[in-house]
Amino acid sequence: MGVEGLAVTLAERWGVDAEKALIAALLHDYCKTGPDEELKAFLPEDGPYVPTKDDMKFPQLWHGLVAAETASRDFGVVDQEILDAVAYHSTGTVDFNEIGLTLFVADHLEPTRNFAGVSETRREVLPLPLYDAAFRVAEKKLEYISREGKETHPKTRQMAEWLENHRSLAGNPLRKGVVNST
Ligand SMILES: [Fe+2]
C-alpha cells in the first residue's frame, strides 16, 4: 500500500511530524479486512470514537473508528493526534490536526488509487500547501459523492467549510511548518 510513503513525503514537505504521519498511515486501514457491515460488532461503545447517529449510516467509514479504538486499546497508542487521524481519515473532521489532514490527502491520492481523473487531481493537489490540499480533497470527495447521488457525511462537509475559512493560514509564515524566507 502506498499511503505510508505518500504520507511521509507530504508530512516532510508540509513540516508535519513524519514519524507520527507514518504511524497513523500504518494503522489507518488496519481493521479494513472484511465486509464493512461485519465491523458493526467491533464499533466502540464508549470513549471518543463511539459512532454518532450520522456515522451509523456510513458502514464504509466504520473501519477508521474501529482502528482508532484498536490502536488505543490493544496497541497502547496514546497520541491523540495519531488516534484522531486514524479515526477520521476518510471523513475528515472540523479542527482536524495536521497529521490527520496529511493522512486524509495521502489516503485519497496514494499511488495505487486509479479513479477517473486521479492523475490530474494529484498534479493539482499535491503541490499545494497542507490546508489548501486538504480543502481540495474534501471538495473533490463531496463533488464525487453528490455526482453519484449518494449522501455525504456531515463531517466532510463541515471540514470543507472549516478549511475554507482556514486556508489563509497556509500562507501565514507564523504557521507551524512554514518557513519564513524573509
Ligand atoms: Fe480507509
Backbone and ligand atoms as CSV (ligand in chain L), in Angstrom:
chain,resi,resn,atom,element,x,y,z
A,1,MET,N,N,0.850,-1.200,0.000
A,1,MET,CA,C,0.000,0.000,0.000
A,1,MET,C,C,0.888,1.254,0.000
A,2,GLY,N,N,0.459,2.241,-0.762
A,2,GLY,CA,C,1.316,3.409,-0.927
A,2,GLY,C,C,0.998,4.580,-0.021
A,3,VAL,N,N,0.050,4.414,0.878
A,3,VAL,CA,C,-0.338,5.552,1.719
A,3,VAL,C,C,0.829,6.000,2.601
A,4,GLU,N,N,1.548,5.007,3.143
A,4,GLU,CA,C,2.629,5.342,4.087
A,4,GLU,C,C,3.670,6.243,3.418
A,5,GLY,N,N,4.117,5.824,2.220
A,5,GLY,CA,C,5.163,6.581,1.528
A,5,GLY,C,C,4.715,7.994,1.211
A,6,LEU,N,N,3.482,8.111,0.705
A,6,LEU,CA,C,2.995,9.441,0.345
A,6,LEU,C,C,2.776,10.290,1.597
A,7,ALA,N,N,2.272,9.674,2.653
A,7,ALA,CA,C,2.041,10.426,3.902
A,7,ALA,C,C,3.363,10.990,4.432
A,8,VAL,N,N,4.422,10.195,4.388
A,8,VAL,CA,C,5.723,10.662,4.887
A,8,VAL,C,C,6.269,11.772,3.986
A,9,THR,N,N,6.187,11.563,2.671
A,9,THR,CA,C,6.664,12.588,1.728
A,9,THR,C,C,5.947,13.916,1.964
A,10,LEU,N,N,4.619,13.837,2.085
A,10,LEU,CA,C,3.833,15.064,2.268
A,10,LEU,C,C,4.111,15.690,3.638
A,11,ALA,N,N,4.235,14.848,4.653
A,11,ALA,CA,C,4.499,15.373,6.003
A,11,ALA,C,C,5.817,16.141,6.004
A,12,GLU,N,N,6.832,15.574,5.365
A,12,GLU,CA,C,8.133,16.261,5.337
A,12,GLU,C,C,8.021,17.583,4.583
A,13,ARG,N,N,7.242,17.582,3.490
A,13,ARG,CA,C,7.085,18.816,2.708
A,13,ARG,C,C,6.319,19.876,3.494
A,14,TRP,N,N,5.348,19.422,4.269
A,14,TRP,CA,C,4.472,20.376,4.954
A,14,TRP,C,C,4.913,20.699,6.384
A,15,GLY,N,N,6.047,20.159,6.799
A,15,GLY,CA,C,6.517,20.458,8.147
A,15,GLY,C,C,5.688,19.798,9.231
A,16,VAL,N,N,5.124,18.633,8.895
A,16,VAL,CA,C,4.317,17.868,9.851
A,16,VAL,C,C,5.197,16.727,10.370
A,17,ASP,N,N,4.959,16.277,11.595
A,17,ASP,CA,C,5.752,15.196,12.189
A,17,ASP,C,C,5.619,13.921,11.335
A,18,ALA,N,N,6.710,13.581,10.608
A,18,ALA,CA,C,6.645,12.474,9.638
A,18,ALA,C,C,6.527,11.119,10.329
A,19,GLU,N,N,7.101,11.011,11.533
A,19,GLU,CA,C,7.012,9.731,12.242
A,19,GLU,C,C,5.567,9.447,12.672
A,20,LYS,N,N,4.920,10.501,13.159
A,20,LYS,CA,C,3.512,10.328,13.543
A,20,LYS,C,C,2.650,10.043,12.313
A,21,ALA,N,N,2.958,10.729,11.211
A,21,ALA,CA,C,2.188,10.507,9.978
A,21,ALA,C,C,2.369,9.065,9.514
A,22,LEU,N,N,3.587,8.539,9.652
A,22,LEU,CA,C,3.846,7.156,9.250
A,22,LEU,C,C,3.054,6.184,10.130
A,23,ILE,N,N,3.069,6.420,11.434
A,23,ILE,CA,C,2.337,5.514,12.347
A,23,ILE,C,C,0.837,5.549,12.031
A,24,ALA,N,N,0.317,6.755,11.831
A,24,ALA,CA,C,-1.117,6.882,11.502
A,24,ALA,C,C,-1.427,6.165,10.188
A,25,ALA,N,N,-0.528,6.309,9.211
A,25,ALA,CA,C,-0.757,5.674,7.906
A,25,ALA,C,C,-0.698,4.151,8.033
A,26,LEU,N,N,0.205,3.651,8.864
A,26,LEU,CA,C,0.306,2.195,9.046
A,26,LEU,C,C,-0.950,1.629,9.713
A,27,LEU,N,N,-1.558,2.432,10.586
A,27,LEU,CA,C,-2.702,1.939,11.366
A,27,LEU,C,C,-4.063,2.175,10.704
A,28,HIS,N,N,-4.142,3.107,9.770
A,28,HIS,CA,C,-5.465,3.639,9.412
A,28,HIS,C,C,-6.435,2.611,8.832
A,29,ASP,N,N,-5.924,1.663,8.036
A,29,ASP,CA,C,-6.819,0.657,7.445
A,29,ASP,C,C,-6.624,-0.710,8.093
A,30,TYR,N,N,-6.074,-0.713,9.296
A,30,TYR,CA,C,-5.760,-1.966,9.974
A,30,TYR,C,C,-6.987,-2.867,10.105
A,31,CYS,N,N,-8.157,-2.276,10.270
A,31,CYS,CA,C,-9.364,-3.068,10.505
A,31,CYS,C,C,-10.225,-3.223,9.253
A,32,LYS,N,N,-9.661,-2.853,8.107
A,32,LYS,CA,C,-10.437,-2.957,6.864
A,32,LYS,C,C,-10.132,-4.313,6.232
A,33,THR,N,N,-10.683,-5.344,6.827
A,33,THR,CA,C,-10.283,-6.689,6.402
A,33,THR,C,C,-11.424,-7.495,5.806
A,34,GLY,N,N,-12.647,-7.071,6.018
A,34,GLY,CA,C,-13.772,-7.857,5.506
A,34,GLY,C,C,-14.908,-6.926,5.147
A,35,PRO,N,N,-16.105,-7.487,4.983
A,35,PRO,CA,C,-17.256,-6.636,4.669
A,35,PRO,C,C,-17.441,-5.550,5.738
A,36,ASP,N,N,-17.742,-4.336,5.279
A,36,ASP,CA,C,-17.871,-3.209,6.213
A,36,ASP,C,C,-18.871,-3.500,7.327
A,37,GLU,N,N,-19.984,-4.132,6.970
A,37,GLU,CA,C,-21.052,-4.387,7.955
A,37,GLU,C,C,-20.571,-5.277,9.100
A,38,GLU,N,N,-19.567,-6.109,8.817
A,38,GLU,CA,C,-19.066,-7.012,9.867
A,38,GLU,C,C,-18.397,-6.253,11.008
A,39,LEU,N,N,-18.013,-5.014,10.732
A,39,LEU,CA,C,-17.334,-4.231,11.760
A,39,LEU,C,C,-18.282,-3.723,12.843
A,40,LYS,N,N,-19.580,-3.844,12.559
A,40,LYS,CA,C,-20.564,-3.280,13.493
A,40,LYS,C,C,-20.340,-3.791,14.919
A,41,ALA,N,N,-20.037,-5.079,15.022
A,41,ALA,CA,C,-19.856,-5.686,16.341
A,41,ALA,C,C,-18.636,-5.126,17.070
A,42,PHE,N,N,-17.729,-4.503,16.305
A,42,PHE,CA,C,-16.483,-4.020,16.919
A,42,PHE,C,C,-16.474,-2.511,17.140
A,43,LEU,N,N,-17.573,-1.848,16.770
A,43,LEU,CA,C,-17.619,-0.392,16.968
A,43,LEU,C,C,-17.499,-0.064,18.453
A,44,PRO,N,N,-16.715,0.969,18.781
A,44,PRO,CA,C,-16.546,1.317,20.199
A,44,PRO,C,C,-17.876,1.664,20.870
A,45,GLU,N,N,-18.004,1.246,22.128
A,45,GLU,CA,C,-19.238,1.534,22.874
A,45,GLU,C,C,-19.037,2.641,23.892
A,46,ASP,N,N,-17.774,2.983,24.130
A,46,ASP,CA,C,-17.515,4.162,24.950
A,46,ASP,C,C,-16.202,4.789,24.500
A,47,GLY,N,N,-15.928,5.961,25.051
A,47,GLY,CA,C,-14.715,6.660,24.637
A,47,GLY,C,C,-14.988,7.596,23.468
A,48,PRO,N,N,-13.915,8.208,22.942
A,48,PRO,CA,C,-14.102,9.278,21.963
A,48,PRO,C,C,-14.567,8.809,20.575
A,49,TYR,N,N,-14.458,7.513,20.305
A,49,TYR,CA,C,-14.748,7.061,18.938
A,49,TYR,C,C,-16.058,6.282,18.810
A,50,VAL,N,N,-16.933,6.476,19.793
A,50,VAL,CA,C,-18.282,5.915,19.669
A,50,VAL,C,C,-18.936,6.542,18.440
A,51,PRO,N,N,-19.478,5.728,17.547
A,51,PRO,CA,C,-20.069,6.301,16.337
A,51,PRO,C,C,-21.273,7.184,16.647
A,52,THR,N,N,-21.396,8.263,15.887
A,52,THR,CA,C,-22.569,9.128,16.019
A,52,THR,C,C,-23.709,8.515,15.204
A,53,LYS,N,N,-24.872,9.131,15.336
A,53,LYS,CA,C,-26.021,8.702,14.538
A,53,LYS,C,C,-25.678,8.783,13.049
A,54,ASP,N,N,-24.989,9.857,12.678
A,54,ASP,CA,C,-24.576,10.010,11.275
A,54,ASP,C,C,-23.624,8.892,10.867
A,55,ASP,N,N,-22.647,8.601,11.731
A,55,ASP,CA,C,-21.672,7.554,11.398
A,55,ASP,C,C,-22.364,6.222,11.104
A,56,MET,N,N,-23.451,5.956,11.817
A,56,MET,CA,C,-24.115,4.659,11.646
A,56,MET,C,C,-24.664,4.468,10.240
A,57,LYS,N,N,-24.838,5.591,9.505
A,57,LYS,CA,C,-25.366,5.485,8.131
A,57,LYS,C,C,-24.266,5.198,7.102
A,58,PHE,N,N,-23.010,5.176,7.553
A,58,PHE,CA,C,-21.900,5.030,6.609
A,58,PHE,C,C,-20.980,3.877,7.021
A,59,PRO,N,N,-21.432,2.638,6.807
A,59,PRO,CA,C,-20.620,1.477,7.222
A,59,PRO,C,C,-19.224,1.476,6.597
A,60,GLN,N,N,-19.101,2.042,5.415
A,60,GLN,CA,C,-17.789,2.039,4.738
A,60,GLN,C,C,-16.762,2.900,5.473
A,61,LEU,N,N,-17.230,3.697,6.448
A,61,LEU,CA,C,-16.309,4.562,7.192
A,61,LEU,C,C,-16.034,4.058,8.619
A,62,TRP,N,N,-16.671,2.954,8.983
A,62,TRP,CA,C,-16.525,2.459,10.358
A,62,TRP,C,C,-15.108,1.975,10.646
A,63,HIS,N,N,-14.396,1.534,9.604
A,63,HIS,CA,C,-13.084,0.913,9.870
A,63,HIS,C,C,-12.110,1.893,10.531
A,64,GLY,N,N,-12.294,3.196,10.290
A,64,GLY,CA,C,-11.416,4.176,10.925
A,64,GLY,C,C,-11.657,4.241,12.424
A,65,LEU,N,N,-12.927,4.247,12.812
A,65,LEU,CA,C,-13.269,4.306,14.246
A,65,LEU,C,C,-12.787,3.043,14.959
A,66,VAL,N,N,-12.986,1.902,14.311
A,66,VAL,CA,C,-12.576,0.638,14.929
A,66,VAL,C,C,-11.051,0.571,15.023
A,67,ALA,N,N,-10.365,1.066,13.998
A,67,ALA,CA,C,-8.897,1.045,14.012
A,67,ALA,C,C,-8.348,1.957,15.117
A,68,ALA,N,N,-8.970,3.115,15.312
A,68,ALA,CA,C,-8.510,4.026,16.373
A,68,ALA,C,C,-8.710,3.386,17.740
A,69,GLU,N,N,-9.848,2.768,17.929
A,69,GLU,CA,C,-10.137,2.088,19.195
A,69,GLU,C,C,-9.143,0.946,19.436
A,70,THR,N,N,-8.872,0.178,18.378
A,70,THR,CA,C,-7.936,-0.958,18.482
A,70,THR,C,C,-6.527,-0.459,18.791
A,71,ALA,N,N,-6.124,0.613,18.106
A,71,ALA,CA,C,-4.777,1.160,18.317
A,71,ALA,C,C,-4.617,1.623,19.763
A,72,SER,N,N,-5.675,2.227,20.294
A,72,SER,CA,C,-5.631,2.737,21.660
A,72,SER,C,C,-5.666,1.589,22.672
A,73,ARG,N,N,-6.590,0.687,22.494
A,73,ARG,CA,C,-6.828,-0.371,23.490
A,73,ARG,C,C,-5.795,-1.497,23.410
A,74,ASP,N,N,-5.485,-1.942,22.187
A,74,ASP,CA,C,-4.647,-3.140,22.039
A,74,ASP,C,C,-3.182,-2.825,21.770
A,75,PHE,N,N,-2.921,-1.695,21.105
A,75,PHE,CA,C,-1.529,-1.385,20.755
A,75,PHE,C,C,-0.913,-0.340,21.675
A,76,GLY,N,N,-1.718,0.213,22.565
A,76,GLY,CA,C,-1.181,1.175,23.517
A,76,GLY,C,C,-0.834,2.530,22.916
A,77,VAL,N,N,-1.423,2.853,21.777
A,77,VAL,CA,C,-1.169,4.176,21.186
A,77,VAL,C,C,-1.928,5.208,22.018
A,78,VAL,N,N,-1.212,6.219,22.495
A,78,VAL,CA,C,-1.870,7.222,23.348
A,78,VAL,C,C,-1.902,8.597,22.686
A,79,ASP,N,N,-1.169,8.745,21.597
A,79,ASP,CA,C,-1.089,10.052,20.941
A,79,ASP,C,C,-2.439,10.394,20.297
A,80,GLN,N,N,-3.053,11.475,20.819
A,80,GLN,CA,C,-4.400,11.837,20.368
A,80,GLN,C,C,-4.438,12.221,18.894
A,81,GLU,N,N,-3.378,12.863,18.423
A,81,GLU,CA,C,-3.356,13.260,17.006
A,81,GLU,C,C,-3.348,12.029,16.098
A,82,ILE,N,N,-2.544,11.043,16.463
A,82,ILE,CA,C,-2.491,9.813,15.654
A,82,ILE,C,C,-3.843,9.105,15.692
A,83,LEU,N,N,-4.411,8.983,16.883
A,83,LEU,CA,C,-5.686,8.272,17.016
A,83,LEU,C,C,-6.798,8.983,16.246
A,84,ASP,N,N,-6.855,10.314,16.358
A,84,ASP,CA,C,-7.870,11.065,15.614
A,84,ASP,C,C,-7.643,10.937,14.113
A,85,ALA,N,N,-6.378,10.986,13.690
A,85,ALA,CA,C,-6.068,10.852,12.263
A,85,ALA,C,C,-6.587,9.521,11.730
A,86,VAL,N,N,-6.376,8.460,12.511
A,86,VAL,CA,C,-6.839,7.124,12.106
A,86,VAL,C,C,-8.369,7.096,12.069
A,87,ALA,N,N,-8.984,7.615,13.124
A,87,ALA,CA,C,-10.451,7.542,13.235
A,87,ALA,C,C,-11.156,8.261,12.090
A,88,TYR,N,N,-10.622,9.424,11.709
A,88,TYR,CA,C,-11.358,10.279,10.766
A,88,TYR,C,C,-10.668,10.380,9.405
A,89,HIS,N,N,-9.839,9.395,9.070
A,89,HIS,CA,C,-9.062,9.525,7.829
A,89,HIS,C,C,-9.925,9.556,6.578
A,90,SER,N,N,-11.129,8.994,6.614
A,90,SER,CA,C,-11.991,9.016,5.432
A,90,SER,C,C,-12.916,10.218,5.417
A,91,THR,N,N,-13.465,10.538,6.582
A,91,THR,CA,C,-14.467,11.609,6.634
A,91,THR,C,C,-13.845,12.986,6.819
A,92,GLY,N,N,-12.690,13.033,7.497
A,92,GLY,CA,C,-12.204,14.314,7.982
A,92,GLY,C,C,-13.058,14.742,9.159
A,93,THR,N,N,-12.704,15.855,9.757
A,93,THR,CA,C,-13.484,16.398,10.868
A,93,THR,C,C,-13.069,17.855,11.083
A,94,VAL,N,N,-13.946,18.621,11.689
A,94,VAL,CA,C,-13.612,20.017,11.987
A,94,VAL,C,C,-12.443,20.052,12.971
A,95,ASP,N,N,-11.560,21.020,12.796
A,95,ASP,CA,C,-10.375,21.147,13.657
A,95,ASP,C,C,-9.451,19.940,13.552
A,96,PHE,N,N,-9.472,19.289,12.418
A,96,PHE,CA,C,-8.625,18.107,12.239
A,96,PHE,C,C,-7.164,18.525,12.411
A,97,ASN,N,N,-6.407,17.710,13.131
A,97,ASN,CA,C,-4.996,18.033,13.337
A,97,ASN,C,C,-4.205,17.809,12.035
A,98,GLU,N,N,-2.958,18.269,12.019
A,98,GLU,CA,C,-2.199,18.253,10.756
A,98,GLU,C,C,-1.772,16.841,10.343
A,99,ILE,N,N,-1.609,15.938,11.302
A,99,ILE,CA,C,-1.337,14.537,10.954
A,99,ILE,C,C,-2.565,13.987,10.208
A,100,GLY,N,N,-3.733,14.304,10.743
A,100,GLY,CA,C,-4.975,13.834,10.134
A,100,GLY,C,C,-5.188,14.409,8.741
A,101,LEU,N,N,-4.925,15.701,8.588
A,101,LEU,CA,C,-5.096,16.327,7.273
A,101,LEU,C,C,-4.135,15.700,6.264
A,102,THR,N,N,-2.910,15.431,6.713
A,102,THR,CA,C,-1.916,14.812,5.825
A,102,THR,C,C,-2.375,13.422,5.399
A,103,LEU,N,N,-2.872,12.658,6.364
A,103,LEU,CA,C,-3.345,11.306,6.044
A,103,LEU,C,C,-4.582,11.356,5.141
A,104,PHE,N,N,-5.447,12.305,5.378
A,104,PHE,CA,C,-6.659,12.482,4.567
A,104,PHE,C,C,-6.283,12.669,3.087
A,105,VAL,N,N,-5.269,13.496,2.848
A,105,VAL,CA,C,-4.827,13.749,1.472
A,105,VAL,C,C,-4.099,12.519,0.916
A,106,ALA,N,N,-3.180,11.962,1.711
A,106,ALA,CA,C,-2.377,10.818,1.233
A,106,ALA,C,C,-3.272,9.620,0.925
A,107,ASP,N,N,-4.272,9.406,1.756
A,107,ASP,CA,C,-5.161,8.256,1.557
A,107,ASP,C,C,-5.952,8.399,0.259
A,108,HIS,N,N,-6.327,9.617,-0.063
A,108,HIS,CA,C,-7.137,9.836,-1.271
A,108,HIS,C,C,-6.307,9.742,-2.550
A,109,LEU,N,N,-5.020,10.088,-2.456
A,109,LEU,CA,C,-4.212,10.212,-3.683
A,109,LEU,C,C,-3.026,9.258,-3.726
A,110,GLU,N,N,-3.031,8.254,-2.861
A,110,GLU,CA,C,-1.887,7.328,-2.818
A,110,GLU,C,C,-1.714,6.646,-4.190
A,111,PRO,N,N,-0.499,6.155,-4.462
A,111,PRO,CA,C,-0.140,5.735,-5.810
A,111,PRO,C,C,-1.004,4.624,-6.418
A,112,THR,N,N,-1.669,3.798,-5.602
A,112,THR,CA,C,-2.461,2.721,-6.221
A,112,THR,C,C,-3.905,3.133,-6.512
A,113,ARG,N,N,-4.288,4.342,-6.136
A,113,ARG,CA,C,-5.642,4.809,-6.488
A,113,ARG,C,C,-5.733,4.995,-7.996
A,114,ASN,N,N,-6.855,4.586,-8.571
A,114,ASN,CA,C,-6.966,4.707,-10.035
A,114,ASN,C,C,-8.333,5.224,-10.470
A,115,PHE,N,N,-8.966,6.028,-9.622
A,115,PHE,CA,C,-10.261,6.592,-10.029
A,115,PHE,C,C,-10.060,7.580,-11.184
A,116,ALA,N,N,-11.138,7.806,-11.931
A,116,ALA,CA,C,-11.055,8.698,-13.095
A,116,ALA,C,C,-10.554,10.074,-12.662
A,117,GLY,N,N,-9.536,10.553,-13.358
A,117,GLY,CA,C,-9.029,11.896,-13.068
A,117,GLY,C,C,-8.015,11.946,-11.947
A,118,VAL,N,N,-7.573,10.779,-11.452
A,118,VAL,CA,C,-6.676,10.798,-10.284
A,118,VAL,C,C,-5.333,11.474,-10.601
A,119,SER,N,N,-4.838,11.289,-11.842
A,119,SER,CA,C,-3.531,11.889,-12.181
A,119,SER,C,C,-3.630,13.411,-12.166
A,120,GLU,N,N,-4.709,13.927,-12.762
A,120,GLU,CA,C,-4.901,15.383,-12.777
A,120,GLU,C,C,-5.045,15.896,-11.349
A,121,THR,N,N,-5.798,15.142,-10.544
A,121,THR,CA,C,-6.004,15.576,-9.162
A,121,THR,C,C,-4.672,15.597,-8.405
A,122,ARG,N,N,-3.845,14.578,-8.631
A,122,ARG,CA,C,-2.526,14.567,-7.964
A,122,ARG,C,C,-1.709,15.786,-8.390
A,123,ARG,N,N,-1.705,16.050,-9.710
A,123,ARG,CA,C,-0.915,17.192,-10.211
A,123,ARG,C,C,-1.408,18.498,-9.616
A,124,GLU,N,N,-2.730,18.599,-9.446
A,124,GLU,CA,C,-3.284,19.853,-8.930
A,124,GLU,C,C,-3.078,19.989,-7.416
A,125,VAL,N,N,-3.321,18.896,-6.694
A,125,VAL,CA,C,-3.440,18.990,-5.237
A,125,VAL,C,C,-2.108,18.837,-4.503
A,126,LEU,N,N,-1.283,17.894,-4.951
A,126,LEU,CA,C,-0.098,17.565,-4.155
A,126,LEU,C,C,0.896,18.721,-3.995
A,127,PRO,N,N,1.035,19.620,-4.984
A,127,PRO,CA,C,1.960,20.743,-4.753
A,127,PRO,C,C,1.414,21.828,-3.826
A,128,LEU,N,N,0.140,21.765,-3.471
A,128,LEU,CA,C,-0.465,22.841,-2.667
A,128,LEU,C,C,0.014,22.770,-1.214
A,129,PRO,N,N,-0.089,23.897,-0.499
A,129,PRO,CA,C,0.139,23.858,0.952
A,129,PRO,C,C,-0.899,22.949,1.623
A,130,LEU,N,N,-0.586,22.498,2.829
A,130,LEU,CA,C,-1.403,21.497,3.522
A,130,LEU,C,C,-2.905,21.814,3.561
A,131,TYR,N,N,-3.253,23.001,4.051
A,131,TYR,CA,C,-4.672,23.298,4.251
A,131,TYR,C,C,-5.416,23.407,2.919
A,132,ASP,N,N,-4.727,23.939,1.900
A,132,ASP,CA,C,-5.350,24.030,0.581
A,132,ASP,C,C,-5.545,22.632,-0.005
A,133,ALA,N,N,-4.524,21.792,0.151
A,133,ALA,CA,C,-4.610,20.434,-0.399
A,133,ALA,C,C,-5.761,19.670,0.252
A,134,ALA,N,N,-5.862,19.768,1.577
A,134,ALA,CA,C,-6.932,19.056,2.279
A,134,ALA,C,C,-8.299,19.605,1.872
A,135,PHE,N,N,-8.369,20.919,1.679
A,135,PHE,CA,C,-9.629,21.524,1.244
A,135,PHE,C,C,-10.039,20.994,-0.124
A,136,ARG,N,N,-9.091,20.932,-1.050
A,136,ARG,CA,C,-9.417,20.460,-2.402
A,136,ARG,C,C,-9.840,18.986,-2.384
A,137,VAL,N,N,-9.165,18.183,-1.563
A,137,VAL,CA,C,-9.550,16.776,-1.480
A,137,VAL,C,C,-10.968,16.652,-0.910
A,138,ALA,N,N,-11.253,17.422,0.127
A,138,ALA,CA,C,-12.603,17.381,0.710
A,138,ALA,C,C,-13.634,17.797,-0.339
A,139,GLU,N,N,-13.338,18.872,-1.057
A,139,GLU,CA,C,-14.258,19.338,-2.097
A,139,GLU,C,C,-14.477,18.272,-3.160
A,140,LYS,N,N,-13.384,17.657,-3.587
A,140,LYS,CA,C,-13.488,16.653,-4.641
A,140,LYS,C,C,-14.254,15.424,-4.167
A,141,LYS,N,N,-14.045,15.037,-2.929
A,141,LYS,CA,C,-14.822,13.913,-2.383
A,141,LYS,C,C,-16.312,14.252,-2.386
A,142,LEU,N,N,-16.631,15.475,-1.939
A,142,LEU,CA,C,-18.037,15.885,-1.873
A,142,LEU,C,C,-18.656,15.938,-3.265
A,143,GLU,N,N,-17.890,16.469,-4.240
A,143,GLU,CA,C,-18.391,16.533,-5.622
A,143,GLU,C,C,-18.674,15.133,-6.143
A,144,TYR,N,N,-17.717,14.234,-5.903
A,144,TYR,CA,C,-17.857,12.868,-6.406
A,144,TYR,C,C,-19.081,12.189,-5.793
A,145,ILE,N,N,-19.223,12.310,-4.488
A,145,ILE,CA,C,-20.316,11.625,-3.796
A,145,ILE,C,C,-21.668,12.172,-4.258
A,146,SER,N,N,-21.756,13.490,-4.429
A,146,SER,CA,C,-23.057,14.021,-4.854
A,146,SER,C,C,-23.324,13.689,-6.330
A,147,ARG,N,N,-22.276,13.608,-7.156
A,147,ARG,CA,C,-22.462,13.150,-8.547
A,147,ARG,C,C,-23.025,11.739,-8.591
A,148,GLU,N,N,-22.588,10.933,-7.645
A,148,GLU,CA,C,-23.058,9.543,-7.570
A,148,GLU,C,C,-24.470,9.454,-6.980
A,149,GLY,N,N,-24.984,10.604,-6.531
A,149,GLY,CA,C,-26.317,10.627,-5.941
A,149,GLY,C,C,-26.357,10.043,-4.538
A,150,LYS,N,N,-25.184,9.990,-3.891
A,150,LYS,CA,C,-25.145,9.415,-2.547
A,150,LYS,C,C,-25.120,10.524,-1.505
A,151,GLU,N,N,-25.320,10.104,-0.276
A,151,GLU,CA,C,-25.331,11.066,0.830
A,151,GLU,C,C,-23.890,11.346,1.269
A,152,THR,N,N,-23.605,12.597,1.555
A,152,THR,CA,C,-22.257,12.923,2.037
A,152,THR,C,C,-22.258,12.938,3.566
A,153,HIS,N,N,-21.149,12.522,4.130
A,153,HIS,CA,C,-21.043,12.529,5.588
A,153,HIS,C,C,-20.925,13.981,6.068
A,154,PRO,N,N,-21.737,14.370,7.049
A,154,PRO,CA,C,-21.687,15.762,7.524
A,154,PRO,C,C,-20.284,16.194,7.945
A,155,LYS,N,N,-19.491,15.263,8.483
A,155,LYS,CA,C,-18.141,15.640,8.929
A,155,LYS,C,C,-17.301,16.157,7.761
A,156,THR,N,N,-17.475,15.573,6.578
A,156,THR,CA,C,-16.684,16.012,5.421
A,156,THR,C,C,-17.119,17.410,4.989
A,157,ARG,N,N,-18.425,17.640,4.995
A,157,ARG,CA,C,-18.919,18.982,4.640
A,157,ARG,C,C,-18.449,20.017,5.657
A,158,GLN,N,N,-18.556,19.645,6.918
A,158,GLN,CA,C,-18.145,20.593,7.974
A,158,GLN,C,C,-16.651,20.884,7.892
A,159,MET,N,N,-15.861,19.841,7.569
A,159,MET,CA,C,-14.416,20.077,7.476
A,159,MET,C,C,-14.106,20.978,6.284
A,160,ALA,N,N,-14.812,20.772,5.166
A,160,ALA,CA,C,-14.562,21.613,3.986
A,160,ALA,C,C,-14.841,23.077,4.328
A,161,GLU,N,N,-15.936,23.330,5.051
A,161,GLU,CA,C,-16.259,24.712,5.435
A,161,GLU,C,C,-15.196,25.281,6.375
A,162,TRP,N,N,-14.792,24.461,7.331
A,162,TRP,CA,C,-13.752,24.887,8.286
A,162,TRP,C,C,-12.448,25.197,7.548
A,163,LEU,N,N,-12.069,24.315,6.624
A,163,LEU,CA,C,-10.812,24.523,5.893
A,163,LEU,C,C,-10.883,25.765,5.017
A,164,GLU,N,N,-12.046,25.991,4.430
A,164,GLU,CA,C,-12.175,27.157,3.559
A,164,GLU,C,C,-11.866,28.430,4.349
A,165,ASN,N,N,-12.302,28.438,5.602
A,165,ASN,CA,C,-12.044,29.609,6.450
A,165,ASN,C,C,-10.617,29.664,6.963
A,166,HIS,N,N,-9.907,28.530,6.917
A,166,HIS,CA,C,-8.564,28.482,7.492
A,166,HIS,C,C,-7.469,28.400,6.453
A,167,ARG,N,N,-7.845,28.400,5.175
A,167,ARG,CA,C,-6.827,28.202,4.152
A,167,ARG,C,C,-5.798,29.315,4.155
A,168,SER,N,N,-6.218,30.496,4.567
A,168,SER,CA,C,-5.273,31.606,4.576
A,168,SER,C,C,-4.102,31.325,5.517
A,169,LEU,N,N,-4.345,30.433,6.488
A,169,LEU,CA,C,-3.266,30.068,7.410
A,169,LEU,C,C,-2.082,29.455,6.679
A,170,ALA,N,N,-2.374,28.803,5.542
A,170,ALA,CA,C,-1.302,28.125,4.816
A,170,ALA,C,C,-0.254,29.113,4.327
A,171,GLY,N,N,-0.688,30.344,4.082
A,171,GLY,CA,C,0.261,31.330,3.603
A,171,GLY,C,C,0.833,32.186,4.719
A,172,ASN,N,N,0.460,31.852,5.937
A,172,ASN,CA,C,0.908,32.631,7.081
A,172,ASN,C,C,2.258,32.095,7.566
A,173,PRO,N,N,3.324,32.890,7.473
A,173,PRO,CA,C,4.646,32.389,7.846
A,173,PRO,C,C,4.756,32.030,9.317
A,174,LEU,N,N,3.801,32.488,10.128
A,174,LEU,CA,C,3.858,32.154,11.541
A,174,LEU,C,C,3.296,30.761,11.809
A,175,ARG,N,N,2.616,30.212,10.791
A,175,ARG,CA,C,2.031,28.895,10.992
A,175,ARG,C,C,3.143,27.848,11.075
A,176,LYS,N,N,2.935,26.889,11.965
A,176,LYS,CA,C,3.927,25.827,12.157
A,176,LYS,C,C,4.276,25.168,10.816
A,177,GLY,N,N,5.552,25.030,10.570
A,177,GLY,CA,C,5.985,24.268,9.402
A,177,GLY,C,C,6.171,25.110,8.156
A,178,VAL,N,N,5.811,26.360,8.205
A,178,VAL,CA,C,6.006,27.198,7.024
A,178,VAL,C,C,7.257,28.045,7.243
A,179,VAL,N,N,8.208,27.899,6.350
A,179,VAL,CA,C,9.487,28.587,6.532
A,179,VAL,C,C,9.343,30.048,6.117
A,180,ASN,N,N,9.798,30.920,6.988
A,180,ASN,CA,C,9.790,32.343,6.656
A,180,ASN,C,C,11.100,32.679,5.968
A,181,SER,N,N,11.020,33.025,4.678
A,181,SER,CA,C,12.231,33.216,3.908
A,181,SER,C,C,12.755,34.652,3.954
A,182,THR,N,N,12.016,35.512,4.644
A,182,THR,CA,C,12.463,36.907,4.679
A,182,THR,C,C,13.411,37.159,5.845
L,1,LIG,FE,FE,-9.618,3.696,4.963
